[in-house]
Amino acid sequence: MNTEWVKVVIAAFFEVFWVIGLKHADGFWTWAGTVIAIIISFYLMIMAGRKLPVGTVYAVFVGLGTTGTVFSDIVFFGEPFQAPKAILIFILLAGVIGLKLVTNDIVKEGADT
């Protein structure tokens, strides 16, 4: 996995934090943390999108972020586990992995448009 895909994974990790923050932030510091997570998340996603196919980057970003958010809801916030939800998340992850596998990893150096 090259560094651009690592950026996408880290961006998705921070996406989980800002999504949780949007729901649970209730004071200055929690909102500040949410905004910082948004900035880091989108910055890394945009940087990866400069060298990788944007559609695939976004799909992987959203898929991993969604999976992480659902997992966090179950583990940390008492959301009940539901087998159909787990199956659908598995299908989502299979699609994300499939997109990653069929995407050409040739990194384009800053294409000017």
MMTF fields as JSON, N, C-alpha, C and O atoms, coordinates in Angstrom:
{
  "mmtfVersion": "1.0.0",
  "mmtfProducer": "UNKNOWN",
  "numBonds": 451,
  "numAtoms": 452,
  "numGroups": 113,
  "numChains": 1,
  "numModels": 1,
  "chainsPerModel": [1],
  "groupsPerChain": [113],
  "chainIdList": ["A"],
  "bondAtomList": [4, 2, 8, 6, 12, 10, 16, 14, 20, 18, 24, 22, 28, 26, 32, 30, 36, 34, 40, 38, 44, 42, 48, 46, 52, 50, 56, 54, 60, 58, 64, 62, 68, 66, 72, 70, 76, 74, 80, 78, 84, 82, 88, 86, 92, 90, 96, 94, 100, 98, 104, 102, 108, 106, 112, 110, 116, 114, 120, 118, 124, 122, 128, 126, 132, 130, 136, 134, 140, 138, 144, 142, 148, 146, 152, 150, 156, 154, 160, 158, 164, 162, 168, 166, 172, 170, 176, 174, 180, 178, 184, 182, 188, 186, 192, 190, 196, 194, 200, 198, 204, 202, 208, 206, 212, 210, 216, 214, 220, 218, 224, 222, 228, 226, 232, 230, 236, 234, 240, 238, 244, 242, 248, 246, 252, 250, 256, 254, 260, 258, 264, 262, 268, 266, 272, 270, 276, 274, 280, 278, 284, 282, 288, 286, 292, 290, 296, 294, 300, 298, 304, 302, 308, 306, 312, 310, 316, 314, 320, 318, 324, 322, 328, 326, 332, 330, 336, 334, 340, 338, 344, 342, 348, 346, 352, 350, 356, 354, 360, 358, 364, 362, 368, 366, 372, 370, 376, 374, 380, 378, 384, 382, 388, 386, 392, 390, 396, 394, 400, 398, 404, 402, 408, 406, 412, 410, 416, 414, 420, 418, 424, 422, 428, 426, 432, 430, 436, 434, 440, 438, 444, 442, 448, 446],
  "bondOrderList": [1, 1, 1, 1, 1, 1, 1, 1, 1, 1, 1, 1, 1, 1, 1, 1, 1, 1, 1, 1, 1, 1, 1, 1, 1, 1, 1, 1, 1, 1, 1, 1, 1, 1, 1, 1, 1, 1, 1, 1, 1, 1, 1, 1, 1, 1, 1, 1, 1, 1, 1, 1, 1, 1, 1, 1, 1, 1, 1, 1, 1, 1, 1, 1, 1, 1, 1, 1, 1, 1, 1, 1, 1, 1, 1, 1, 1, 1, 1, 1, 1, 1, 1, 1, 1, 1, 1, 1, 1, 1, 1, 1, 1, 1, 1, 1, 1, 1, 1, 1, 1, 1, 1, 1, 1, 1, 1, 1, 1, 1, 1, 1],
  "groupList": [{"groupName": "MET", "atomNameList": ["N", "CA", "C", "O"], "elementList": ["N", "C", "C", "O"], "formalChargeList": [0, 0, 0, 0], "bondAtomList": [1, 0, 2, 1, 3, 2], "bondOrderList": [1, 1, 2], "singleLetterCode": "M", "chemCompType": "L-PEPTIDE LINKING"}, {"groupName": "ASN", "atomNameList": ["N", "CA", "C", "O"], "elementList": ["N", "C", "C", "O"], "formalChargeList": [0, 0, 0, 0], "bondAtomList": [1, 0, 2, 1, 3, 2], "bondOrderList": [1, 1, 2], "singleLetterCode": "N", "chemCompType": "L-PEPTIDE LINKING"}, {"groupName": "THR", "atomNameList": ["N", "CA", "C", "O"], "elementList": ["N", "C", "C", "O"], "formalChargeList": [0, 0, 0, 0], "bondAtomList": [1, 0, 2, 1, 3, 2], "bondOrderList": [1, 1, 2], "singleLetterCode": "T", "chemCompType": "L-PEPTIDE LINKING"}, {"groupName": "GLU", "atomNameList": ["N", "CA", "C", "O"], "elementList": ["N", "C", "C", "O"], "formalChargeList": [0, 0, 0, 0], "bondAtomList": [1, 0, 2, 1, 3, 2], "bondOrderList": [1, 1, 2], "singleLetterCode": "E", "chemCompType": "L-PEPTIDE LINKING"}, {"groupName": "TRP", "atomNameList": ["N", "CA", "C", "O"], "elementList": ["N", "C", "C", "O"], "formalChargeList": [0, 0, 0, 0], "bondAtomList": [1, 0, 2, 1, 3, 2], "bondOrderList": [1, 1, 2], "singleLetterCode": "W", "chemCompType": "L-PEPTIDE LINKING"}, {"groupName": "VAL", "atomNameList": ["N", "CA", "C", "O"], "elementList": ["N", "C", "C", "O"], "formalChargeList": [0, 0, 0, 0], "bondAtomList": [1, 0, 2, 1, 3, 2], "bondOrderList": [1, 1, 2], "singleLetterCode": "V", "chemCompType": "L-PEPTIDE LINKING"}, {"groupName": "LYS", "atomNameList": ["N", "CA", "C", "O"], "elementList": ["N", "C", "C", "O"], "formalChargeList": [0, 0, 0, 0], "bondAtomList": [1, 0, 2, 1, 3, 2], "bondOrderList": [1, 1, 2], "singleLetterCode": "K", "chemCompType": "L-PEPTIDE LINKING"}, {"groupName": "ILE", "atomNameList": ["N", "CA", "C", "O"], "elementList": ["N", "C", "C", "O"], "formalChargeList": [0, 0, 0, 0], "bondAtomList": [1, 0, 2, 1, 3, 2], "bondOrderList": [1, 1, 2], "singleLetterCode": "I", "chemCompType": "L-PEPTIDE LINKING"}, {"groupName": "ALA", "atomNameList": ["N", "CA", "C", "O"], "elementList": ["N", "C", "C", "O"], "formalChargeList": [0, 0, 0, 0], "bondAtomList": [1, 0, 2, 1, 3, 2], "bondOrderList": [1, 1, 2], "singleLetterCode": "A", "chemCompType": "L-PEPTIDE LINKING"}, {"groupName": "PHE", "atomNameList": ["N", "CA", "C", "O"], "elementList": ["N", "C", "C", "O"], "formalChargeList": [0, 0, 0, 0], "bondAtomList": [1, 0, 2, 1, 3, 2], "bondOrderList": [1, 1, 2], "singleLetterCode": "F", "chemCompType": "L-PEPTIDE LINKING"}, {"groupName": "GLY", "atomNameList": ["N", "CA", "C", "O"], "elementList": ["N", "C", "C", "O"], "formalChargeList": [0, 0, 0, 0], "bondAtomList": [1, 0, 2, 1, 3, 2], "bondOrderList": [1, 1, 2], "singleLetterCode": "G", "chemCompType": "PEPTIDE LINKING"}, {"groupName": "LEU", "atomNameList": ["N", "CA", "C", "O"], "elementList": ["N", "C", "C", "O"], "formalChargeList": [0, 0, 0, 0], "bondAtomList": [1, 0, 2, 1, 3, 2], "bondOrderList": [1, 1, 2], "singleLetterCode": "L", "chemCompType": "L-PEPTIDE LINKING"}, {"groupName": "HIS", "atomNameList": ["N", "CA", "C", "O"], "elementList": ["N", "C", "C", "O"], "formalChargeList": [0, 0, 0, 0], "bondAtomList": [1, 0, 2, 1, 3, 2], "bondOrderList": [1, 1, 2], "singleLetterCode": "H", "chemCompType": "L-PEPTIDE LINKING"}, {"groupName": "ASP", "atomNameList": ["N", "CA", "C", "O"], "elementList": ["N", "C", "C", "O"], "formalChargeList": [0, 0, 0, 0], "bondAtomList": [1, 0, 2, 1, 3, 2], "bondOrderList": [1, 1, 2], "singleLetterCode": "D", "chemCompType": "L-PEPTIDE LINKING"}, {"groupName": "SER", "atomNameList": ["N", "CA", "C", "O"], "elementList": ["N", "C", "C", "O"], "formalChargeList": [0, 0, 0, 0], "bondAtomList": [1, 0, 2, 1, 3, 2], "bondOrderList": [1, 1, 2], "singleLetterCode": "S", "chemCompType": "L-PEPTIDE LINKING"}, {"groupName": "TYR", "atomNameList": ["N", "CA", "C", "O"], "elementList": ["N", "C", "C", "O"], "formalChargeList": [0, 0, 0, 0], "bondAtomList": [1, 0, 2, 1, 3, 2], "bondOrderList": [1, 1, 2], "singleLetterCode": "Y", "chemCompType": "L-PEPTIDE LINKING"}, {"groupName": "ARG", "atomNameList": ["N", "CA", "C", "O"], "elementList": ["N", "C", "C", "O"], "formalChargeList": [0, 0, 0, 0], "bondAtomList": [1, 0, 2, 1, 3, 2], "bondOrderList": [1, 1, 2], "singleLetterCode": "R", "chemCompType": "L-PEPTIDE LINKING"}, {"groupName": "PRO", "atomNameList": ["N", "CA", "C", "O"], "elementList": ["N", "C", "C", "O"], "formalChargeList": [0, 0, 0, 0], "bondAtomList": [1, 0, 2, 1, 3, 2], "bondOrderList": [1, 1, 2], "singleLetterCode": "P", "chemCompType": "L-PEPTIDE LINKING"}, {"groupName": "GLN", "atomNameList": ["N", "CA", "C", "O"], "elementList": ["N", "C", "C", "O"], "formalChargeList": [0, 0, 0, 0], "bondAtomList": [1, 0, 2, 1, 3, 2], "bondOrderList": [1, 1, 2], "singleLetterCode": "Q", "chemCompType": "L-PEPTIDE LINKING"}],
  "groupTypeList": [0, 1, 2, 3, 4, 5, 6, 5, 5, 7, 8, 8, 9, 9, 3, 5, 9, 4, 5, 7, 10, 11, 6, 12, 8, 13, 10, 9, 4, 2, 4, 8, 10, 2, 5, 7, 8, 7, 7, 7, 14, 9, 15, 11, 0, 7, 0, 8, 10, 16, 6, 11, 17, 5, 10, 2, 5, 15, 8, 5, 9, 5, 10, 11, 10, 2, 2, 10, 2, 5, 9, 14, 13, 7, 5, 9, 9, 10, 3, 17, 9, 18, 8, 17, 6, 8, 7, 11, 7, 9, 7, 11, 11, 8, 10, 5, 7, 10, 11, 6, 11, 5, 2, 1, 13, 7, 5, 6, 3, 10, 8, 13, 2],
  "groupIdList": [1, 2, 3, 4, 5, 6, 7, 8, 9, 10, 11, 12, 13, 14, 15, 16, 17, 18, 19, 20, 21, 22, 23, 24, 25, 26, 27, 28, 29, 30, 31, 32, 33, 34, 35, 36, 37, 38, 39, 40, 41, 42, 43, 44, 45, 46, 47, 48, 49, 50, 51, 52, 53, 54, 55, 56, 57, 58, 59, 60, 61, 62, 63, 64, 65, 66, 67, 68, 69, 70, 71, 72, 73, 74, 75, 76, 77, 78, 79, 80, 81, 82, 83, 84, 85, 86, 87, 88, 89, 90, 91, 92, 93, 94, 95, 96, 97, 98, 99, 100, 101, 102, 103, 104, 105, 106, 107, 108, 109, 110, 111, 112, 113],
  "secStructList": [7, 7, 2, 2, 2, 2, 2, 2, 2, 2, 2, 2, 2, 2, 2, 2, 2, 2, 2, 2, 2, 2, 2, 2, 7, 7, 1, 2, 2, 2, 2, 2, 2, 2, 2, 2, 2, 2, 2, 2, 2, 2, 2, 2, 2, 2, 2, 2, 2, 6, 6, 1, 7, 2, 2, 2, 2, 2, 2, 2, 2, 2, 2, 2, 2, 2, 2, 2, 2, 2, 2, 2, 2, 2, 2, 2, 1, 7, 7, 7, 7, 7, 2, 2, 2, 2, 2, 2, 2, 2, 2, 2, 2, 2, 2, 2, 2, 2, 2, 2, 2, 2, 1, 7, 7, 7, 7, 7, 7, 7, 7, 7, 7],
  "xCoordList": [0.863, 0.0, 0.898, 1.769, 0.688, 1.544, 1.025, -0.052, 1.809, 1.485, 0.18, -0.466, -0.222, -1.482, -2.674, -3.625, -2.631, -3.715, -3.685, -4.735, -2.509, -2.411, -3.097, -3.772, -2.931, -3.611, -5.128, -5.824, -5.638, -7.088, -7.561, -8.601, -6.822, -7.21, -7.183, -8.089, -6.158, -6.079, -7.207, -7.797, -7.509, -8.618, -9.934, -10.743, -10.155, -11.377, -11.415, -12.482, -10.262, -10.171, -10.633, -11.405, -10.162, -10.578, -12.037, -12.696, -12.543, -13.955, -14.846, -15.867, -14.461, -15.244, -15.342, -16.412, -14.233, -14.238, -15.112, -15.842, -15.049, -15.872, -17.344, -18.188, -17.676, -19.085, -19.635, -20.734, -18.872, -19.278, -19.363, -20.289, -18.397, -18.394, -19.608, -20.135, -20.064, -21.254, -22.475, -23.351, -22.528, -23.665, -23.499, -24.469, -22.282, -22.092, -21.397, -21.308, -20.911, -20.218, -21.195, -22.303, -20.765, -21.657, -20.941, -21.552, -19.691, -18.962, -17.861, -17.66, -17.16, -16.122, -15.08, -14.764, -14.541, -13.443, -13.888, -13.134, -15.085, -15.549, -15.844, -15.598, -16.373, -16.582, -15.252, -15.103, -14.291, -12.965, -12.321, -11.731, -12.432, -11.903, -12.594, -11.955, -13.904, -14.661, -14.182, -13.983, -14.0, -13.537, -12.125, -11.836, -11.258, -9.896, -9.937, -9.205, -10.791, -10.916, -11.427, -10.968, -12.372, -12.877, -11.749, -11.589, -10.973, -9.883, -8.852, -8.447, -8.428, -7.431, -7.992, -7.313, -9.223, -9.84, -9.911, -9.476, -10.45, -10.608, -9.273, -9.087, -8.347, -7.021, -6.351, -5.847, -6.344, -5.706, -6.414, -5.767, -7.741, -8.485, -8.183, -7.996, -8.135, -7.836, -6.419, -6.194, -5.467, -4.08, -3.965, -3.254, -4.651, -4.626, -5.314, -4.881, -6.379, -7.122, -6.356, -6.734, -5.289, -4.458, -3.651, -3.276, -3.385, -2.538, -3.244, -2.741, -4.388, -5.157, -6.5, -6.907, -7.19, -8.512, -9.492, -9.736, -10.036, -10.865, -12.094, -12.443, -12.743, -13.939, -13.645, -14.409, -12.545, -12.172, -11.758, -12.119, -11.0, -10.59, -11.819, -11.882, -12.792, -13.985, -14.778, -15.259, -14.917, -15.664, -14.997, -15.679, -13.676, -12.953, -13.076, -13.311, -12.918, -13.034, -14.4, -14.479, -15.459, -16.813, -17.107, -17.714, -16.684, -16.933, -16.258, -16.877, -14.984, -14.271, -14.821, -14.938, -15.155, -15.723, -17.071, -17.348, -17.904, -19.207, -19.046, -19.715, -18.159, -17.901, -17.403, -17.872, -16.465, -15.931, -16.97, -16.983, -17.838, -18.875, -19.893, -20.285, -20.321, -21.27, -20.634, -21.27, -19.385, -18.665, -18.549, -18.754, -18.225, -18.113, -19.444, -19.494, -20.524, -21.855, -22.161, -22.71, -21.807, -22.082, -21.197, -21.683, -19.905, -18.948, -19.032, -19.001, -19.138, -19.022, -20.342, -20.42, -21.379, -22.603, -23.833, -24.96, -23.617, -24.711, -25.709, -26.804, -25.37, -26.253, -26.356, -25.329, -27.551, -27.666, -27.069, -27.209, -26.407, -25.857, -27.006, -27.861, -27.01, -28.028, -27.32, -26.516, -27.625, -26.981, -27.172, -26.21, -28.374, -28.517, -27.598, -27.043, -27.448, -26.566, -25.118, -24.39, -24.702, -23.341, -23.105, -22.033, -24.093, -23.972, -23.84, -23.013, -24.648, -24.575, -23.246, -22.704, -22.712, -21.394, -20.332, -19.414, -20.449, -19.509, -19.569, -18.531, -20.761, -20.917, -20.29, -19.625, -20.501, -19.896, -18.376, -17.724, -17.816, -16.356, -15.842, -14.774, -16.59, -16.188, -16.138, -15.234, -17.098, -17.093, -15.923, -15.299, -15.625, -14.493, -13.183, -12.339, -13.017, -11.8, -11.72, -10.647, -12.85, -12.887, -12.47, -11.703, -12.968, -12.573, -11.072, -10.409, -10.55, -9.114, -8.318, -7.294, -8.774, -8.035, -8.045, -7.071, -9.123, -9.199, -8.719, -8.678, -8.357, -7.892, -6.404, -5.609, -6.048, -4.657, -3.933, -4.31, -2.889, -2.159, -1.039, -0.209, -0.988, 0.048, -0.252, -1.299, 0.689, 0.497, 0.851, 1.944, -0.108, 0.131, 0.709, 0.191, 1.784, 2.363, 1.58, 1.455, 1.049, 0.294, -0.138, 0.539, -1.209, -1.733, -2.371, -3.263, -1.922, -2.501, -3.652, -3.522, -4.79, -5.956, -6.406, -7.376],
  "yCoordList": [-1.177, 0.0, 1.224, 1.362, 2.111, 3.289, 4.385, 4.271, 5.435, 6.488, 7.203, 7.713, 7.253, 7.928, 7.158, 7.768, 5.83, 5.042, 5.108, 5.046, 5.231, 5.407, 6.708, 6.766, 7.748, 9.027, 8.851, 9.431, 8.046, 7.811, 7.089, 7.442, 6.09, 5.332, 6.236, 6.174, 7.068, 7.993, 9.019, 9.373, 9.497, 10.44, 9.816, 10.479, 8.557, 7.859, 7.687, 7.783, 7.434, 7.327, 8.632, 8.606, 9.766, 11.051, 11.366, 12.102, 10.809, 11.002, 10.43, 11.021, 9.292, 8.681, 9.653, 9.811, 10.3, 11.234, 12.45, 12.887, 13.008, 14.197, 13.872, 14.691, 12.693, 12.305, 12.122, 12.583, 11.451, 11.302, 12.674, 12.943, 13.537, 14.884, 15.699, 16.458, 15.551, 16.297, 15.924, 16.757, 14.687, 14.24, 14.555, 14.915, 14.424, 14.467, 15.73, 15.9, 16.602, 17.807, 18.722, 18.973, 19.214, 20.078, 21.255, 21.987, 21.448, 22.561, 23.008, 22.42, 24.047, 24.621, 23.593, 23.48, 22.844, 21.92, 20.743, 20.29, 20.244, 19.134, 19.615, 18.893, 20.841, 21.387, 21.702, 21.505, 22.186, 22.469, 21.171, 21.147, 20.105, 18.815, 18.308, 17.726, 18.528, 18.11, 18.86, 18.257, 20.159, 20.97, 20.554, 20.465, 20.301, 19.848, 18.514, 18.309, 17.605, 16.305, 16.47, 15.77, 17.388, 17.66, 18.164, 17.706, 19.104, 19.688, 18.623, 18.525, 17.826, 16.773, 15.767, 15.387, 15.341, 14.333, 14.788, 14.067, 15.965, 16.439, 16.81, 16.615, 17.338, 17.655, 16.402, 16.402, 15.332, 14.092, 13.486, 12.971, 13.547, 13.006, 13.811, 13.229, 15.115, 15.959, 15.712, 15.638, 15.583, 15.314, 13.97, 13.866, 12.952, 11.647, 11.729, 11.088, 12.515, 12.657, 13.369, 13.3, 14.048, 14.704, 13.698, 13.971, 12.542, 11.558, 10.242, 9.436, 10.015, 8.789, 9.152, 10.312, 8.201, 8.488, 8.986, 8.307, 10.156, 10.816, 9.985, 9.898, 9.386, 8.6, 7.428, 7.145, 6.753, 5.619, 6.093, 5.476, 7.187, 7.747, 8.074, 7.737, 8.728, 9.117, 7.89, 7.842, 6.908, 5.695, 4.959, 4.506, 4.837, 4.171, 4.98, 4.417, 6.287, 7.191, 7.04, 6.856, 7.119, 7.035, 5.629, 5.481, 4.608, 3.236, 2.915, 2.35, 3.278, 3.031, 3.891, 3.431, 5.135, 6.018, 5.527, 5.57, 5.061, 4.519, 3.285, 3.145, 2.395, 1.186, 1.535, 0.976, 2.448, 2.865, 3.525, 3.322, 4.313, 4.994, 3.996, 4.093, 3.05, 2.026, 1.18, 0.902, 0.776, -0.008, 0.784, 0.227, 2.068, 2.915, 3.049, 3.027, 3.186, 3.266, 2.006, 2.086, 0.86, -0.403, -0.545, -0.896, -0.273, -0.497, 0.56, 0.225, 1.826, 2.903, 3.537, 4.126, 3.431, 4.16, 3.273, 3.767, 1.97, 1.07, 0.79, 0.304, 1.08, 0.738, -0.79, -1.468, -1.337, -2.797, -3.379, -2.81, -4.513, -5.226, -5.892, -6.542, -5.721, -6.359, -7.082, -6.491, -8.364, -9.173, -8.583, -8.555, -8.11, -7.532, -6.318, -6.134, -5.507, -4.348, -4.805, -4.228, -5.833, -6.355, -6.927, -6.742, -7.613, -8.182, -7.067, -7.156, -6.028, -4.906, -4.166, -3.73, -4.018, -3.398, -4.263, -3.744, -5.583, -6.493, -6.331, -6.306, -6.221, -6.018, -4.694, -4.617, -3.648, -2.341, -2.442, -1.924, -3.108, -3.274, -4.101, -3.813, -5.123, -5.922, -5.055, -5.203, -4.16, -3.235, -2.276, -2.005, -1.762, -0.836, -1.544, -1.0, -2.754, -3.52, -3.845, -3.775, -4.197, -4.469, -3.264, -3.399, -2.088, -0.867, -0.635, -0.284, -0.835, -0.647, -1.622, -1.248, -2.868, -3.886, -3.632, -3.947, -3.073, -2.862, -1.48, -1.18, -0.638, 0.707, 0.682, 0.094, 1.316, 1.426, 2.308, 3.463, 1.765, 2.513, 3.373, 3.85, 3.587, 4.455, 5.87, 6.439, 6.418, 7.744, 8.806, 8.814, 9.698, 10.794, 11.951, 12.331, 12.504, 13.669, 14.892, 15.165, 15.635, 16.87, 17.232, 18.016, 16.702, 17.021, 18.401, 18.661, 19.274, 20.609, 20.582, 20.109, 21.101, 21.144, 22.556, 22.786],
  "zCoordList": [0.0, 0.0, 0.0, 0.859, -0.96, -0.996, -0.068, 0.516, 0.05, 1.023, 0.719, 1.634, -0.542, -0.873, -0.298, 0.192, -0.354, 0.222, 1.745, 2.385, 2.325, 3.786, 4.178, 5.205, 3.375, 3.636, 3.639, 4.472, 2.702, 2.633, 3.888, 4.444, 4.34, 5.535, 6.769, 7.6, 6.893, 8.038, 7.956, 8.977, 6.755, 6.574, 7.022, 7.671, 6.685, 7.096, 8.612, 9.22, 9.225, 10.682, 11.336, 12.294, 10.822, 11.371, 11.039, 11.773, 9.932, 9.602, 10.7, 11.05, 11.232, 12.314, 13.488, 14.074, 13.831, 14.964, 14.704, 15.593, 13.484, 13.281, 13.143, 13.505, 12.626, 12.568, 13.982, 14.289, 14.836, 16.236, 16.898, 17.664, 16.601, 17.165, 16.773, 17.587, 15.529, 15.109, 15.946, 16.18, 16.39, 17.182, 18.665, 19.331, 19.188, 20.633, 21.16, 22.376, 20.306, 20.777, 21.5, 21.026, 22.658, 23.435, 24.085, 24.863, 23.791, 24.362, 23.414, 22.351, 23.811, 22.955, 22.545, 21.361, 23.496, 23.204, 22.35, 21.489, 22.57, 21.733, 20.307, 19.34, 20.184, 18.838, 18.166, 16.96, 18.935, 18.374, 17.874, 16.794, 18.648, 18.218, 16.968, 16.092, 16.882, 15.704, 14.465, 13.411, 14.589, 13.457, 13.037, 11.844, 13.996, 13.677, 12.951, 11.984, 13.413, 12.743, 11.314, 10.411, 11.095, 9.743, 8.852, 7.72, 9.365, 8.576, 8.206, 7.048, 9.189, 8.921, 7.921, 6.967, 8.141, 7.295, 5.841, 4.943, 5.604, 4.241, 3.606, 2.405, 4.39, 3.855, 3.31, 2.187, 4.106, 3.669, 2.465, 1.553, 2.462, 1.328, 0.056, -1.012, 0.163, -0.997, -1.499, -2.707, -0.59, -0.993, -1.716, -2.716, -1.226, -1.886, -3.253, -4.21, -3.337, -4.585, -5.677, -6.847, -5.316, -6.332, -7.141, -8.281, -6.555, -7.235, -7.532, -8.315, -6.924, -7.145, -7.775, -7.715, -8.369, -8.946, -7.877, -6.88, -8.097, -7.091, -6.722, -5.545, -7.689, -7.4, -6.481, -5.558, -6.735, -5.888, -4.514, -3.511, -4.448, -3.15, -2.315, -1.132, -2.929, -2.181, -1.733, -0.601, -2.609, -2.252, -1.092, -0.173, -1.128, -0.042, 1.243, 2.312, 1.146, 2.299, 2.975, 4.189, 2.19, 2.738, 3.269, 4.33, 2.541, 2.977, 4.298, 5.2, 4.41, 5.67, 6.801, 7.937, 6.49, 7.513, 8.016, 9.215, 7.099, 7.487, 8.358, 9.382, 7.948, 8.724, 10.126, 11.118, 10.196, 11.497, 12.379, 13.593, 11.772, 12.545, 13.095, 14.258, 12.28, 12.742, 13.851, 14.868, 13.648, 14.658, 15.97, 17.048, 15.879, 17.077, 17.796, 19.026, 17.032, 17.645, 18.459, 19.558, 17.916, 18.605, 19.84, 20.916, 19.69, 20.779, 21.875, 23.059, 21.497, 22.483, 22.902, 23.98, 22.079, 22.367, 22.535, 22.551, 22.661, 23.002, 21.91, 22.193, 20.673, 19.562, 19.49, 19.511, 19.407, 19.371, 18.091, 17.009, 18.235, 17.081, 16.336, 16.937, 15.026, 14.187, 13.049, 12.329, 12.896, 11.856, 10.453, 9.686, 10.082, 8.738, 8.528, 7.445, 9.555, 9.451, 9.256, 8.449, 9.989, 9.862, 8.465, 7.89, 7.926, 6.579, 5.542, 4.634, 5.675, 4.733, 4.835, 3.82, 6.051, 6.221, 5.56, 4.925, 5.707, 5.055, 3.533, 2.871, 2.988, 1.542, 1.123, 0.09, 1.927, 1.657, 1.641, 0.735, 2.642, 2.692, 1.52, 0.98, 1.124, -0.035, -1.292, -2.114, -1.441, -2.573, -2.532, -3.557, -1.349, -1.193, -1.522, -2.234, -1.003, -1.284, -2.773, -3.372, -3.363, -4.795, -5.619, -6.572, -5.261, -5.968, -5.853, -6.829, -4.659, -4.448, -5.304, -5.875, -5.401, -6.154, -7.667, -8.351, -8.184, -9.631, -10.057, -11.25, -9.093, -9.422, -9.735, -9.001, -10.814, -11.217, -10.207, -10.008, -9.564, -8.536, -9.073, -8.298, -10.373, -10.915, -10.449, -10.757, -9.704, -9.115, -10.156, -10.723, -10.387, -11.314, -10.531, -9.481, -11.05, -10.421, -10.842, -12.036, -9.881, -10.041, -11.447, -12.112, -11.901, -13.224, -13.197, -12.39, -14.068, -14.155, -15.134, -16.263, -14.679, -15.568, -15.794, -16.516]
}
